Amino acid sequence: MLTAIHPKLPMRHQGETFLFYTNQLGFTRLGHHYDGYLMLQRDDIQIHFFAHPTLDPLTNYGQVYIRTSNVQAFYDFVTANGVKANPPQLKPWGVIEMSLLDPDHNLLTIGQTM
């Protein structure tokens, strides 16, 4: 029945969002180019973005939780590409998590179950 979920996050500048996710996080464009809408993919996950030109990043509560099989490798990849990220930490619930903010302050939390 239900097979996947593709979160939709706000973005102020489509070009800036595209460059951040492709150049620094390793995503690729999915589908065609649409003005005001962006679809990106890395491995088996997709994140979609919608235009919100008046978004105030400091009041943005956009968040997505992404599961991974190797949180340390993802952390190493993004920090090598200049992304400021919180390093992986083992949480009391048995998951190693790291997090980062994109240019619009959407919070990405990446977790690996132990």
Secondary structure, DSSP 8 states (H G I E B T S, - for coil): -------EEEES-HHHHHHIIIIIT--EE-S--BTTEEEEEETTEEEEEEE-TT--GGG---EEEEE-S-HHHHHHHHHHTT--EEEEEE-TTSEEEEEEE-TT--EEEEEEE-
